[in-house]
Amino acid sequence: MIVWFRVSGAAISNSREWGVNGSSSKGGDPVYEAPELKSNLNFSENVDSYSFGLVLLEMLSAPITTVFEKTELFQKARSGILPDVEDEKLGPVLRALLEEDPNCRLTPKGILSCLF
């Protein structure tokens, strides 16, 4: 069972202030940031979906014991290289969460519709 939680609420993804022309401040762990945050582009709530995808990837991967292993895993994911996921429903969900184009990422409702 997957429980959706607001990643940005946990200050993992970001804590930027939302504005008409994008954001005005930034915080959180850059390791979990969506590509559009790293490029200082305008963003939407889909940054949370990307961050959740990285958290899910971390949970589904073999035990990660070093920062190097985590960094390598995330760099591969950002390049589109994802490990095989045995669960036939979670694999496509993970790929859709880590979609580079924020408009193509799954939303929380999208995840639920894929899994249930």
C-alpha positions as CSV (number, residue, x, y, z in Angstrom):
1,M,0.0,0.0,0.0
2,I,1.3,3.4,-0.9
3,V,0.4,6.4,1.3
4,W,0.7,9.7,-0.4
5,F,2.2,12.4,1.7
6,R,3.1,16.0,0.9
7,V,6.8,15.9,0.3
8,S,7.2,19.7,0.4
9,G,5.4,19.8,3.7
10,A,8.2,17.7,5.1
11,A,10.7,20.2,3.6
12,I,12.2,17.4,1.5
13,S,11.4,18.9,-1.9
14,N,11.2,22.6,-1.4
15,S,9.6,25.4,0.6
16,R,9.5,28.1,-2.1
17,E,6.8,30.7,-1.9
18,W,4.3,30.5,-4.7
19,G,3.9,33.6,-6.9
20,V,2.4,34.7,-10.1
21,N,5.8,34.6,-11.9
22,G,7.2,31.5,-10.1
23,S,8.9,31.4,-6.7
24,S,10.6,33.9,-4.5
25,S,12.4,31.8,-1.9
26,K,13.8,28.3,-1.6
27,G,14.6,25.7,1.0
28,G,14.6,22.0,1.5
29,D,16.9,19.2,0.4
30,P,18.3,19.8,-3.1
31,V,18.8,16.0,-3.6
32,Y,15.1,15.5,-4.0
33,E,14.4,18.6,-6.1
34,A,12.6,18.3,-9.4
35,P,14.5,19.4,-12.6
36,E,12.5,22.6,-12.9
37,L,13.6,23.8,-9.5
38,K,17.3,23.2,-10.3
39,S,16.8,25.4,-13.4
40,N,15.0,28.1,-11.5
41,L,12.0,27.7,-13.9
42,N,8.4,28.3,-12.9
43,F,7.0,25.3,-11.1
44,S,3.7,23.8,-9.9
45,E,2.7,21.3,-7.3
46,N,4.1,18.6,-9.6
47,V,7.5,19.2,-8.0
48,D,6.1,17.2,-5.1
49,S,5.3,14.3,-7.4
50,Y,8.9,14.2,-8.7
51,S,10.3,14.3,-5.1
52,F,7.9,11.6,-4.1
53,G,9.1,9.6,-7.0
54,L,12.7,9.8,-5.7
55,V,11.6,8.8,-2.3
56,L,9.7,5.8,-3.8
57,L,12.7,4.9,-5.9
58,E,14.9,4.9,-2.8
59,M,12.4,2.7,-1.0
60,L,12.2,0.2,-3.9
61,S,15.9,0.0,-4.5
62,A,18.4,-2.4,-2.9
63,P,19.5,-1.2,0.5
64,I,21.4,2.0,0.1
65,T,24.2,2.3,2.6
66,T,26.3,5.2,1.4
67,V,25.7,8.7,0.1
68,F,27.6,7.7,-3.0
69,E,25.1,4.9,-3.8
70,K,22.1,7.3,-3.3
71,T,23.7,10.0,-5.5
72,E,24.5,7.4,-8.2
73,L,20.9,6.1,-8.1
74,F,19.4,9.5,-8.4
75,Q,21.8,10.6,-11.2
76,K,20.8,7.6,-13.2
77,A,17.1,8.3,-12.5
78,R,17.5,11.9,-13.6
79,S,19.0,10.5,-16.9
80,G,16.0,8.2,-17.4
81,I,17.8,5.0,-16.2
82,L,15.6,3.3,-13.7
83,P,16.1,-0.1,-12.1
84,D,13.6,-2.8,-12.9
85,V,10.7,-2.8,-10.5
86,E,9.1,-6.2,-10.0
87,D,5.6,-4.9,-9.3
88,E,3.8,-4.4,-12.6
89,K,1.8,-1.4,-11.2
90,L,4.6,0.4,-9.3
91,G,7.1,0.4,-12.3
92,P,4.9,2.6,-14.5
93,V,3.9,4.8,-11.6
94,L,7.6,5.3,-10.7
95,R,8.5,6.2,-14.3
96,A,5.5,8.7,-14.5
97,L,6.5,10.3,-11.2
98,L,10.1,10.9,-12.4
99,E,9.0,12.3,-15.8
100,E,11.2,15.2,-16.6
101,D,8.3,17.2,-18.1
102,P,6.2,18.3,-15.1
103,N,3.0,18.4,-17.2
104,C,3.4,14.6,-17.8
105,R,3.9,13.6,-14.1
106,L,1.4,11.8,-12.1
107,T,-0.6,13.7,-9.5
108,P,-1.7,12.1,-6.2
109,K,-5.1,11.3,-7.8
110,G,-3.3,9.8,-10.8
111,I,-1.3,7.5,-8.6
112,L,-4.4,6.2,-6.9
113,S,-6.1,5.6,-10.2
114,C,-3.1,3.6,-11.5
115,L,-2.9,1.5,-8.4
116,F,-6.5,0.8,-7.4
